[in-house]
Amino acid sequence: MRAAFSILALVIVAAIVLSLVKKQAAALKPPPAGASAASGALPNPKAVGQQVQSSIDDAARRAVEAASAATN
């Protein structure tokens, strides 16, 4: 009788673990092909790089102007 309860407990625990694994696996699946419209809204990496470089150049130019004004 004790062995039967132990086996039943193992079966219940195994069922719980398998259901949790199934939920996790479903969460890891990539979105369907129709959902790729959201990824189309992402900006072009090259354009973002150009904007960042432009901001860096502008900040460097302002730093040089501020340093020049401070020495005069």
mmCIF file of the N, C-alpha and C atoms, coordinates in Angstrom:
data_MODEL
# 
_entry.id   MODEL 
# 
loop_
_atom_site.group_PDB 
_atom_site.id 
_atom_site.type_symbol 
_atom_site.label_atom_id 
_atom_site.label_alt_id 
_atom_site.label_comp_id 
_atom_site.label_asym_id 
_atom_site.label_entity_id 
_atom_site.label_seq_id 
_atom_site.pdbx_PDB_ins_code 
_atom_site.Cartn_x 
_atom_site.Cartn_y 
_atom_site.Cartn_z 
_atom_site.occupancy 
_atom_site.B_iso_or_equiv 
_atom_site.pdbx_formal_charge 
_atom_site.auth_seq_id 
_atom_site.auth_comp_id 
_atom_site.auth_asym_id 
_atom_site.auth_atom_id 
_atom_site.pdbx_PDB_model_num 
ATOM 1   N N  . MET A 1 1  ? 0.830  -1.190 0.000   1.00 0.00 ? 1  MET A N  1 
ATOM 2   C CA . MET A 1 1  ? 0.000  0.000  0.000   1.00 0.00 ? 1  MET A CA 1 
ATOM 3   C C  . MET A 1 1  ? 0.878  1.259  0.000   1.00 0.00 ? 1  MET A C  1 
ATOM 4   N N  . ARG A 1 2  ? 1.921  1.209  0.816   1.00 0.00 ? 2  ARG A N  1 
ATOM 5   C CA . ARG A 1 2  ? 2.830  2.346  0.899   1.00 0.00 ? 2  ARG A CA 1 
ATOM 6   C C  . ARG A 1 2  ? 3.539  2.567  -0.435  1.00 0.00 ? 2  ARG A C  1 
ATOM 7   N N  . ALA A 1 3  ? 3.912  1.487  -1.093  1.00 0.00 ? 3  ALA A N  1 
ATOM 8   C CA . ALA A 1 3  ? 4.574  1.581  -2.392  1.00 0.00 ? 3  ALA A CA 1 
ATOM 9   C C  . ALA A 1 3  ? 3.630  2.148  -3.447  1.00 0.00 ? 3  ALA A C  1 
ATOM 10  N N  . ALA A 1 4  ? 2.354  1.807  -3.349  1.00 0.00 ? 4  ALA A N  1 
ATOM 11  C CA . ALA A 1 4  ? 1.372  2.321  -4.310  1.00 0.00 ? 4  ALA A CA 1 
ATOM 12  C C  . ALA A 1 4  ? 1.226  3.833  -4.163  1.00 0.00 ? 4  ALA A C  1 
ATOM 13  N N  . PHE A 1 5  ? 1.197  4.319  -2.920  1.00 0.00 ? 5  PHE A N  1 
ATOM 14  C CA . PHE A 1 5  ? 1.110  5.761  -2.709  1.00 0.00 ? 5  PHE A CA 1 
ATOM 15  C C  . PHE A 1 5  ? 2.371  6.470  -3.189  1.00 0.00 ? 5  PHE A C  1 
ATOM 16  N N  . SER A 1 6  ? 3.516  5.857  -3.010  1.00 0.00 ? 6  SER A N  1 
ATOM 17  C CA . SER A 1 6  ? 4.767  6.446  -3.485  1.00 0.00 ? 6  SER A CA 1 
ATOM 18  C C  . SER A 1 6  ? 4.765  6.551  -5.006  1.00 0.00 ? 6  SER A C  1 
ATOM 19  N N  . ILE A 1 7  ? 4.311  5.507  -5.670  1.00 0.00 ? 7  ILE A N  1 
ATOM 20  C CA . ILE A 1 7  ? 4.245  5.536  -7.136  1.00 0.00 ? 7  ILE A CA 1 
ATOM 21  C C  . ILE A 1 7  ? 3.236  6.572  -7.601  1.00 0.00 ? 7  ILE A C  1 
ATOM 22  N N  . LEU A 1 8  ? 2.090  6.653  -6.915  1.00 0.00 ? 8  LEU A N  1 
ATOM 23  C CA . LEU A 1 8  ? 1.081  7.654  -7.266  1.00 0.00 ? 8  LEU A CA 1 
ATOM 24  C C  . LEU A 1 8  ? 1.643  9.068  -7.094  1.00 0.00 ? 8  LEU A C  1 
ATOM 25  N N  . ALA A 1 9  ? 2.371  9.290  -6.013  1.00 0.00 ? 9  ALA A N  1 
ATOM 26  C CA . ALA A 1 9  ? 2.977  10.602 -5.780  1.00 0.00 ? 9  ALA A CA 1 
ATOM 27  C C  . ALA A 1 9  ? 3.990  10.924 -6.876  1.00 0.00 ? 9  ALA A C  1 
ATOM 28  N N  . LEU A 1 10 ? 4.785  9.963  -7.299  1.00 0.00 ? 10 LEU A N  1 
ATOM 29  C CA . LEU A 1 10 ? 5.751  10.185 -8.371  1.00 0.00 ? 10 LEU A CA 1 
ATOM 30  C C  . LEU A 1 10 ? 5.055  10.507 -9.692  1.00 0.00 ? 10 LEU A C  1 
ATOM 31  N N  . VAL A 1 11 ? 3.949  9.830  -9.958  1.00 0.00 ? 11 VAL A N  1 
ATOM 32  C CA . VAL A 1 11 ? 3.191  10.097 -11.188 1.00 0.00 ? 11 VAL A CA 1 
ATOM 33  C C  . VAL A 1 11 ? 2.612  11.503 -11.167 1.00 0.00 ? 11 VAL A C  1 
ATOM 34  N N  . ILE A 1 12 ? 2.095  11.908 -10.012 1.00 0.00 ? 12 ILE A N  1 
ATOM 35  C CA . ILE A 1 12 ? 1.535  13.264 -9.904  1.00 0.00 ? 12 ILE A CA 1 
ATOM 36  C C  . ILE A 1 12 ? 2.624  14.316 -10.082 1.00 0.00 ? 12 ILE A C  1 
ATOM 37  N N  . VAL A 1 13 ? 3.762  14.126 -9.442  1.00 0.00 ? 13 VAL A N  1 
ATOM 38  C CA . VAL A 1 13 ? 4.876  15.080 -9.571  1.00 0.00 ? 13 VAL A CA 1 
ATOM 39  C C  . VAL A 1 13 ? 5.365  15.118 -11.013 1.00 0.00 ? 13 VAL A C  1 
ATOM 40  N N  . ALA A 1 14 ? 5.459  13.963 -11.660 1.00 0.00 ? 14 ALA A N  1 
ATOM 41  C CA . ALA A 1 14 ? 5.888  13.923 -13.058 1.00 0.00 ? 14 ALA A CA 1 
ATOM 42  C C  . ALA A 1 14 ? 4.904  14.659 -13.948 1.00 0.00 ? 14 ALA A C  1 
ATOM 43  N N  . ALA A 1 15 ? 3.619  14.530 -13.693 1.00 0.00 ? 15 ALA A N  1 
ATOM 44  C CA . ALA A 1 15 ? 2.610  15.232 -14.494 1.00 0.00 ? 15 ALA A CA 1 
ATOM 45  C C  . ALA A 1 15 ? 2.724  16.743 -14.316 1.00 0.00 ? 15 ALA A C  1 
ATOM 46  N N  . ILE A 1 16 ? 2.958  17.178 -13.086 1.00 0.00 ? 16 ILE A N  1 
ATOM 47  C CA . ILE A 1 16 ? 3.115  18.616 -12.828 1.00 0.00 ? 16 ILE A CA 1 
ATOM 48  C C  . ILE A 1 16 ? 4.356  19.142 -13.538 1.00 0.00 ? 16 ILE A C  1 
ATOM 49  N N  . VAL A 1 17 ? 5.459  18.429 -13.423 1.00 0.00 ? 17 VAL A N  1 
ATOM 50  C CA . VAL A 1 17 ? 6.709  18.868 -14.068 1.00 0.00 ? 17 VAL A CA 1 
ATOM 51  C C  . VAL A 1 17 ? 6.546  18.913 -15.576 1.00 0.00 ? 17 VAL A C  1 
ATOM 52  N N  . LEU A 1 18 ? 5.908  17.911 -16.157 1.00 0.00 ? 18 LEU A N  1 
ATOM 53  C CA . LEU A 1 18 ? 5.714  17.895 -17.608 1.00 0.00 ? 18 LEU A CA 1 
ATOM 54  C C  . LEU A 1 18 ? 4.810  19.031 -18.078 1.00 0.00 ? 18 LEU A C  1 
ATOM 55  N N  . SER A 1 19 ? 3.785  19.354 -17.295 1.00 0.00 ? 19 SER A N  1 
ATOM 56  C CA . SER A 1 19 ? 2.924  20.471 -17.692 1.00 0.00 ? 19 SER A CA 1 
ATOM 57  C C  . SER A 1 19 ? 3.679  21.797 -17.624 1.00 0.00 ? 19 SER A C  1 
ATOM 58  N N  . LEU A 1 20 ? 4.548  21.953 -16.622 1.00 0.00 ? 20 LEU A N  1 
ATOM 59  C CA . LEU A 1 20 ? 5.349  23.175 -16.532 1.00 0.00 ? 20 LEU A CA 1 
ATOM 60  C C  . LEU A 1 20 ? 6.348  23.269 -17.685 1.00 0.00 ? 20 LEU A C  1 
ATOM 61  N N  . VAL A 1 21 ? 6.940  22.152 -18.048 1.00 0.00 ? 21 VAL A N  1 
ATOM 62  C CA . VAL A 1 21 ? 7.878  22.131 -19.176 1.00 0.00 ? 21 VAL A CA 1 
ATOM 63  C C  . VAL A 1 21 ? 7.148  22.489 -20.464 1.00 0.00 ? 21 VAL A C  1 
ATOM 64  N N  . LYS A 1 22 ? 5.933  21.991 -20.609 1.00 0.00 ? 22 LYS A N  1 
ATOM 65  C CA . LYS A 1 22 ? 5.141  22.292 -21.813 1.00 0.00 ? 22 LYS A CA 1 
ATOM 66  C C  . LYS A 1 22 ? 4.835  23.782 -21.895 1.00 0.00 ? 22 LYS A C  1 
ATOM 67  N N  . LYS A 1 23 ? 4.489  24.398 -20.762 1.00 0.00 ? 23 LYS A N  1 
ATOM 68  C CA . LYS A 1 23 ? 4.224  25.842 -20.747 1.00 0.00 ? 23 LYS A CA 1 
ATOM 69  C C  . LYS A 1 23 ? 5.480  26.620 -21.117 1.00 0.00 ? 23 LYS A C  1 
ATOM 70  N N  . GLN A 1 24 ? 6.627  26.229 -20.564 1.00 0.00 ? 24 GLN A N  1 
ATOM 71  C CA . GLN A 1 24 ? 7.877  26.924 -20.858 1.00 0.00 ? 24 GLN A CA 1 
ATOM 72  C C  . GLN A 1 24 ? 8.257  26.769 -22.326 1.00 0.00 ? 24 GLN A C  1 
ATOM 73  N N  . ALA A 1 25 ? 8.063  25.587 -22.874 1.00 0.00 ? 25 ALA A N  1 
ATOM 74  C CA . ALA A 1 25 ? 8.399  25.358 -24.277 1.00 0.00 ? 25 ALA A CA 1 
ATOM 75  C C  . ALA A 1 25 ? 7.498  26.182 -25.184 1.00 0.00 ? 25 ALA A C  1 
ATOM 76  N N  . ALA A 1 26 ? 6.250  26.332 -24.818 1.00 0.00 ? 26 ALA A N  1 
ATOM 77  C CA . ALA A 1 26 ? 5.332  27.148 -25.621 1.00 0.00 ? 26 ALA A CA 1 
ATOM 78  C C  . ALA A 1 26 ? 5.738  28.617 -25.567 1.00 0.00 ? 26 ALA A C  1 
ATOM 79  N N  . ALA A 1 27 ? 6.258  29.056 -24.437 1.00 0.00 ? 27 ALA A N  1 
ATOM 80  C CA . ALA A 1 27 ? 6.680  30.448 -24.306 1.00 0.00 ? 27 ALA A CA 1 
ATOM 81  C C  . ALA A 1 27 ? 7.943  30.725 -25.118 1.00 0.00 ? 27 ALA A C  1 
ATOM 82  N N  . LEU A 1 28 ? 8.758  29.705 -25.373 1.00 0.00 ? 28 LEU A N  1 
ATOM 83  C CA . LEU A 1 28 ? 10.012 29.903 -26.097 1.00 0.00 ? 28 LEU A CA 1 
ATOM 84  C C  . LEU A 1 28 ? 9.856  29.834 -27.612 1.00 0.00 ? 28 LEU A C  1 
ATOM 85  N N  . LYS A 1 29 ? 8.711  29.388 -28.095 1.00 0.00 ? 29 LYS A N  1 
ATOM 86  C CA . LYS A 1 29 ? 8.521  29.264 -29.533 1.00 0.00 ? 29 LYS A CA 1 
ATOM 87  C C  . LYS A 1 29 ? 8.545  30.637 -30.181 1.00 0.00 ? 29 LYS A C  1 
ATOM 88  N N  . PRO A 1 30 ? 9.121  30.758 -31.395 1.00 0.00 ? 30 PRO A N  1 
ATOM 89  C CA . PRO A 1 30 ? 9.122  32.044 -32.078 1.00 0.00 ? 30 PRO A CA 1 
ATOM 90  C C  . PRO A 1 30 ? 7.700  32.403 -32.505 1.00 0.00 ? 30 PRO A C  1 
ATOM 91  N N  . PRO A 1 31 ? 7.419  33.693 -32.669 1.00 0.00 ? 31 PRO A N  1 
ATOM 92  C CA . PRO A 1 31 ? 6.075  34.099 -33.060 1.00 0.00 ? 31 PRO A CA 1 
ATOM 93  C C  . PRO A 1 31 ? 5.752  33.602 -34.465 1.00 0.00 ? 31 PRO A C  1 
ATOM 94  N N  . PRO A 1 32 ? 4.484  33.454 -34.788 1.00 0.00 ? 32 PRO A N  1 
ATOM 95  C CA . PRO A 1 32 ? 4.101  33.008 -36.127 1.00 0.00 ? 32 PRO A CA 1 
ATOM 96  C C  . PRO A 1 32 ? 4.549  34.000 -37.193 1.00 0.00 ? 32 PRO A C  1 
ATOM 97  N N  . ALA A 1 33 ? 4.572  33.558 -38.438 1.00 0.00 ? 33 ALA A N  1 
ATOM 98  C CA . ALA A 1 33 ? 5.062  34.394 -39.536 1.00 0.00 ? 33 ALA A CA 1 
ATOM 99  C C  . ALA A 1 33 ? 4.231  35.655 -39.701 1.00 0.00 ? 33 ALA A C  1 
ATOM 100 N N  . GLY A 1 34 ? 2.967  35.609 -39.387 1.00 0.00 ? 34 GLY A N  1 
ATOM 101 C CA . GLY A 1 34 ? 2.106  36.782 -39.509 1.00 0.00 ? 34 GLY A CA 1 
ATOM 102 C C  . GLY A 1 34 ? 2.445  37.863 -38.506 1.00 0.00 ? 34 GLY A C  1 
ATOM 103 N N  . ALA A 1 35 ? 3.095  37.505 -37.426 1.00 0.00 ? 35 ALA A N  1 
ATOM 104 C CA . ALA A 1 35 ? 3.439  38.469 -36.386 1.00 0.00 ? 35 ALA A CA 1 
ATOM 105 C C  . ALA A 1 35 ? 4.742  39.197 -36.693 1.00 0.00 ? 35 ALA A C  1 
ATOM 106 N N  . SER A 1 36 ? 5.321  38.956 -37.854 1.00 0.00 ? 36 SER A N  1 
ATOM 107 C CA . SER A 1 36 ? 6.591  39.600 -38.173 1.00 0.00 ? 36 SER A CA 1 
ATOM 108 C C  . SER A 1 36 ? 6.400  41.047 -38.611 1.00 0.00 ? 36 SER A C  1 
ATOM 109 N N  . ALA A 1 37 ? 5.174  41.518 -38.675 1.00 0.00 ? 37 ALA A N  1 
ATOM 110 C CA . ALA A 1 37 ? 4.927  42.909 -39.038 1.00 0.00 ? 37 ALA A CA 1 
ATOM 111 C C  . ALA A 1 37 ? 5.515  43.853 -37.993 1.00 0.00 ? 37 ALA A C  1 
ATOM 112 N N  . ALA A 1 38 ? 5.523  43.435 -36.742 1.00 0.00 ? 38 ALA A N  1 
ATOM 113 C CA . ALA A 1 38 ? 6.087  44.273 -35.683 1.00 0.00 ? 38 ALA A CA 1 
ATOM 114 C C  . ALA A 1 38 ? 7.586  44.420 -35.864 1.00 0.00 ? 38 ALA A C  1 
ATOM 115 N N  . SER A 1 39 ? 8.254  43.380 -36.355 1.00 0.00 ? 39 SER A N  1 
ATOM 116 C CA . SER A 1 39 ? 9.692  43.490 -36.547 1.00 0.00 ? 39 SER A CA 1 
ATOM 117 C C  . SER A 1 39 ? 10.015 44.389 -37.735 1.00 0.00 ? 39 SER A C  1 
ATOM 118 N N  . GLY A 1 40 ? 9.077  44.578 -38.642 1.00 0.00 ? 40 GLY A N  1 
ATOM 119 C CA . GLY A 1 40 ? 9.280  45.493 -39.766 1.00 0.00 ? 40 GLY A CA 1 
ATOM 120 C C  . GLY A 1 40 ? 9.321  46.942 -39.313 1.00 0.00 ? 40 GLY A C  1 
ATOM 121 N N  . ALA A 1 41 ? 8.801  47.215 -38.130 1.00 0.00 ? 41 ALA A N  1 
ATOM 122 C CA . ALA A 1 41 ? 8.780  48.572 -37.610 1.00 0.00 ? 41 ALA A CA 1 
ATOM 123 C C  . ALA A 1 41 ? 10.125 48.961 -37.002 1.00 0.00 ? 41 ALA A C  1 
ATOM 124 N N  . LEU A 1 42 ? 11.051 48.029 -36.887 1.00 0.00 ? 42 LEU A N  1 
ATOM 125 C CA . LEU A 1 42 ? 12.358 48.335 -36.319 1.00 0.00 ? 42 LEU A CA 1 
ATOM 126 C C  . LEU A 1 42 ? 13.145 49.228 -37.279 1.00 0.00 ? 42 LEU A C  1 
ATOM 127 N N  . PRO A 1 43 ? 13.905 50.168 -36.741 1.00 0.00 ? 43 PRO A N  1 
ATOM 128 C CA . PRO A 1 43 ? 14.677 51.053 -37.609 1.00 0.00 ? 43 PRO A CA 1 
ATOM 129 C C  . PRO A 1 43 ? 15.841 50.324 -38.277 1.00 0.00 ? 43 PRO A C  1 
ATOM 130 N N  . ASN A 1 44 ? 16.297 50.902 -39.364 1.00 0.00 ? 44 ASN A N  1 
ATOM 131 C CA . ASN A 1 44 ? 17.432 50.361 -40.103 1.00 0.00 ? 44 ASN A CA 1 
ATOM 132 C C  . ASN A 1 44 ? 18.694 50.549 -39.257 1.00 0.00 ? 44 ASN A C  1 
ATOM 133 N N  . PRO A 1 45 ? 19.453 49.490 -38.991 1.00 0.00 ? 45 PRO A N  1 
ATOM 134 C CA . PRO A 1 45 ? 20.650 49.626 -38.157 1.00 0.00 ? 45 PRO A CA 1 
ATOM 135 C C  . PRO A 1 45 ? 21.660 50.619 -38.719 1.00 0.00 ? 45 PRO A C  1 
ATOM 136 N N  . LYS A 1 46 ? 21.770 50.688 -40.040 1.00 0.00 ? 46 LYS A N  1 
ATOM 137 C CA . LYS A 1 46 ? 22.722 51.624 -40.644 1.00 0.00 ? 46 LYS A CA 1 
ATOM 138 C C  . LYS A 1 46 ? 22.299 53.066 -40.367 1.00 0.00 ? 46 LYS A C  1 
ATOM 139 N N  . ALA A 1 47 ? 20.993 53.331 -40.456 1.00 0.00 ? 47 ALA A N  1 
ATOM 140 C CA . ALA A 1 47 ? 20.494 54.680 -40.193 1.00 0.00 ? 47 ALA A CA 1 
ATOM 141 C C  . ALA A 1 47 ? 20.702 55.047 -38.723 1.00 0.00 ? 47 ALA A C  1 
ATOM 142 N N  . VAL A 1 48 ? 20.492 54.097 -37.839 1.00 0.00 ? 48 VAL A N  1 
ATOM 143 C CA . VAL A 1 48 ? 20.705 54.355 -36.416 1.00 0.00 ? 48 VAL A CA 1 
ATOM 144 C C  . VAL A 1 48 ? 22.180 54.650 -36.161 1.00 0.00 ? 48 VAL A C  1 
ATOM 145 N N  . GLY A 1 49 ? 23.054 53.901 -36.792 1.00 0.00 ? 49 GLY A N  1 
ATOM 146 C CA . GLY A 1 49 ? 24.486 54.136 -36.642 1.00 0.00 ? 49 GLY A CA 1 
ATOM 147 C C  . GLY A 1 49 ? 24.883 55.517 -37.124 1.00 0.00 ? 49 GLY A C  1 
ATOM 148 N N  . GLN A 1 50 ? 24.289 55.948 -38.226 1.00 0.00 ? 50 GLN A N  1 
ATOM 149 C CA . GLN A 1 50 ? 24.589 57.288 -38.746 1.00 0.00 ? 50 GLN A CA 1 
ATOM 150 C C  . GLN A 1 50 ? 24.087 58.361 -37.789 1.00 0.00 ? 50 GLN A C  1 
ATOM 151 N N  . GLN A 1 51 ? 22.917 58.152 -37.181 1.00 0.00 ? 51 GLN A N  1 
ATOM 152 C CA . GLN A 1 51 ? 22.404 59.126 -36.216 1.00 0.00 ? 51 GLN A CA 1 
ATOM 153 C C  . GLN A 1 51 ? 23.303 59.201 -34.988 1.00 0.00 ? 51 GLN A C  1 
ATOM 154 N N  . VAL A 1 52 ? 23.763 58.061 -34.526 1.00 0.00 ? 52 VAL A N  1 
ATOM 155 C CA . VAL A 1 52 ? 24.649 58.043 -33.360 1.00 0.00 ? 52 VAL A CA 1 
ATOM 156 C C  . VAL A 1 52 ? 25.963 58.743 -33.692 1.00 0.00 ? 52 VAL A C  1 
ATOM 157 N N  . GLN A 1 53 ? 26.518 58.443 -34.855 1.00 0.00 ? 53 GLN A N  1 
ATOM 158 C CA . GLN A 1 53 ? 27.773 59.084 -35.251 1.00 0.00 ? 53 GLN A CA 1 
ATOM 159 C C  . GLN A 1 53 ? 27.591 60.591 -35.396 1.00 0.00 ? 53 GLN A C  1 
ATOM 160 N N  . SER A 1 54 ? 26.459 61.014 -35.946 1.00 0.00 ? 54 SER A N  1 
ATOM 161 C CA . SER A 1 54 ? 26.172 62.440 -36.080 1.00 0.00 ? 54 SER A CA 1 
ATOM 162 C C  . SER A 1 54 ? 26.095 63.106 -34.708 1.00 0.00 ? 54 SER A C  1 
ATOM 163 N N  . SER A 1 55 ? 25.448 62.438 -33.755 1.00 0.00 ? 55 SER A N  1 
ATOM 164 C CA . SER A 1 55 ? 25.344 62.995 -32.402 1.00 0.00 ? 55 SER A CA 1 
ATOM 165 C C  . SER A 1 55 ? 26.721 63.090 -31.744 1.00 0.00 ? 55 SER A C  1 
ATOM 166 N N  . ILE A 1 56 ? 27.551 62.089 -31.945 1.00 0.00 ? 56 ILE A N  1 
ATOM 167 C CA . ILE A 1 56 ? 28.901 62.100 -31.376 1.00 0.00 ? 56 ILE A CA 1 
ATOM 168 C C  . ILE A 1 56 ? 29.730 63.225 -31.987 1.00 0.00 ? 56 ILE A C  1 
ATOM 169 N N  . ASP A 1 57 ? 29.636 63.371 -33.312 1.00 0.00 ? 57 ASP A N  1 
ATOM 170 C CA . ASP A 1 57 ? 30.377 64.451 -33.983 1.00 0.00 ? 57 ASP A CA 1 
ATOM 171 C C  . ASP A 1 57 ? 29.915 65.814 -33.496 1.00 0.00 ? 57 ASP A C  1 
ATOM 172 N N  . ASP A 1 58 ? 28.601 65.974 -33.326 1.00 0.00 ? 58 ASP A N  1 
ATOM 173 C CA . ASP A 1 58 ? 28.056 67.254 -32.864 1.00 0.00 ? 58 ASP A CA 1 
ATOM 174 C C  . ASP A 1 58 ? 28.529 67.546 -31.444 1.00 0.00 ? 58 ASP A C  1 
ATOM 175 N N  . ALA A 1 59 ? 28.525 66.532 -30.582 1.00 0.00 ? 59 ALA A N  1 
ATOM 176 C CA . ALA A 1 59 ? 28.984 66.727 -29.209 1.00 0.00 ? 59 ALA A CA 1 
ATOM 177 C C  . ALA A 1 59 ? 30.469 67.061 -29.177 1.00 0.00 ? 59 ALA A C  1 
ATOM 178 N N  . ALA A 1 60 ? 31.265 66.428 -30.037 1.00 0.00 ? 60 ALA A N  1 
ATOM 179 C CA . ALA A 1 60 ? 32.700 66.730 -30.091 1.00 0.00 ? 60 ALA A CA 1 
ATOM 180 C C  . ALA A 1 60 ? 32.933 68.157 -30.572 1.00 0.00 ? 60 ALA A C  1 
ATOM 181 N N  . ARG A 1 61 ? 32.146 68.572 -31.562 1.00 0.00 ? 61 ARG A N  1 
ATOM 182 C CA . ARG A 1 61 ? 32.288 69.949 -32.062 1.00 0.00 ? 61 ARG A CA 1 
ATOM 183 C C  . ARG A 1 61 ? 31.943 70.957 -30.979 1.00 0.00 ? 61 ARG A C  1 
ATOM 184 N N  . ARG A 1 62 ? 30.866 70.706 -30.227 1.00 0.00 ? 62 ARG A N  1 
ATOM 185 C CA . ARG A 1 62 ? 30.491 71.627 -29.145 1.00 0.00 ? 62 ARG A CA 1 
ATOM 186 C C  . ARG A 1 62 ? 31.528 71.630 -28.028 1.00 0.00 ? 62 ARG A C  1 
ATOM 187 N N  . ALA A 1 63 ? 32.135 70.474 -27.763 1.00 0.00 ? 63 ALA A N  1 
ATOM 188 C CA . ALA A 1 63 ? 33.180 70.408 -26.727 1.00 0.00 ? 63 ALA A CA 1 
ATOM 189 C C  . ALA A 1 63 ? 34.387 71.222 -27.139 1.00 0.00 ? 63 ALA A C  1 
ATOM 190 N N  . VAL A 1 64 ? 34.746 71.139 -28.419 1.00 0.00 ? 64 VAL A N  1 
ATOM 191 C CA . VAL A 1 64 ? 35.886 71.926 -28.916 1.00 0.00 ? 64 VAL A CA 1 
ATOM 192 C C  . VAL A 1 64 ? 35.573 73.408 -28.844 1.00 0.00 ? 64 VAL A C  1 
ATOM 193 N N  . GLU A 1 65 ? 34.346 73.793 -29.216 1.00 0.00 ? 65 GLU A N  1 
ATOM 194 C CA . GLU A 1 65 ? 33.969 75.205 -29.155 1.00 0.00 ? 65 GLU A CA 1 
ATOM 195 C C  . GLU A 1 65 ? 33.970 75.705 -27.702 1.00 0.00 ? 65 GLU A C  1 
ATOM 196 N N  . ALA A 1 66 ? 33.498 74.869 -26.773 1.00 0.00 ? 66 ALA A N  1 
ATOM 197 C CA . ALA A 1 66 ? 33.481 75.277 -25.362 1.00 0.00 ? 66 ALA A CA 1 
ATOM 198 C C  . ALA A 1 66 ? 34.897 75.402 -24.826 1.00 0.00 ? 66 ALA A C  1 
ATOM 199 N N  . ALA A 1 67 ? 35.776 74.481 -25.201 1.00 0.00 ? 67 ALA A N  1 
ATOM 200 C CA . ALA A 1 67 ? 37.165 74.562 -24.752 1.00 0.00 ? 67 ALA A CA 1 
ATOM 201 C C  . ALA A 1 67 ? 37.850 75.782 -25.336 1.00 0.00 ? 67 ALA A C  1 
ATOM 202 N N  . SER A 1 68 ? 37.527 76.078 -26.580 1.00 0.00 ? 68 SER A N  1 
ATOM 203 C CA . SER A 1 68 ? 38.121 77.255 -27.243 1.00 0.00 ? 68 SER A CA 1 
ATOM 204 C C  . SER A 1 68 ? 37.639 78.537 -26.573 1.00 0.00 ? 68 SER A C  1 
ATOM 205 N N  . ALA A 1 69 ? 36.343 78.580 -26.238 1.00 0.00 ? 69 ALA A N  1 
ATOM 206 C CA . ALA A 1 69 ? 35.787 79.770 -25.584 1.00 0.00 ? 69 ALA A CA 1 
ATOM 207 C C  . ALA A 1 69 ? 36.361 79.910 -24.168 1.00 0.00 ? 69 ALA A C  1 
ATOM 208 N N  . ALA A 1 70 ? 36.663 78.816 -23.513 1.00 0.00 ? 70 ALA A N  1 
ATOM 209 C CA . ALA A 1 70 ? 37.167 78.880 -22.135 1.00 0.00 ? 70 ALA A CA 1 
ATOM 210 C C  . ALA A 1 70 ? 38.610 79.382 -22.121 1.00 0.00 ? 70 ALA A C  1 
ATOM 211 N N  . THR A 1 71 ? 39.367 79.126 -23.160 1.00 0.00 ? 71 THR A N  1 
ATOM 212 C CA . THR A 1 71 ? 40.772 79.545 -23.182 1.00 0.00 ? 71 THR A CA 1 
ATOM 213 C C  . THR A 1 71 ? 40.916 80.986 -23.637 1.00 0.00 ? 71 THR A C  1 
ATOM 214 N N  . ASN A 1 72 ? 39.880 81.527 -24.276 1.00 0.00 ? 72 ASN A N  1 
ATOM 215 C CA . ASN A 1 72 ? 39.976 82.931 -24.763 1.00 0.00 ? 72 ASN A CA 1 
ATOM 216 C C  . ASN A 1 72 ? 39.565 83.897 -23.728 1.00 0.00 ? 72 ASN A C  1 
# 
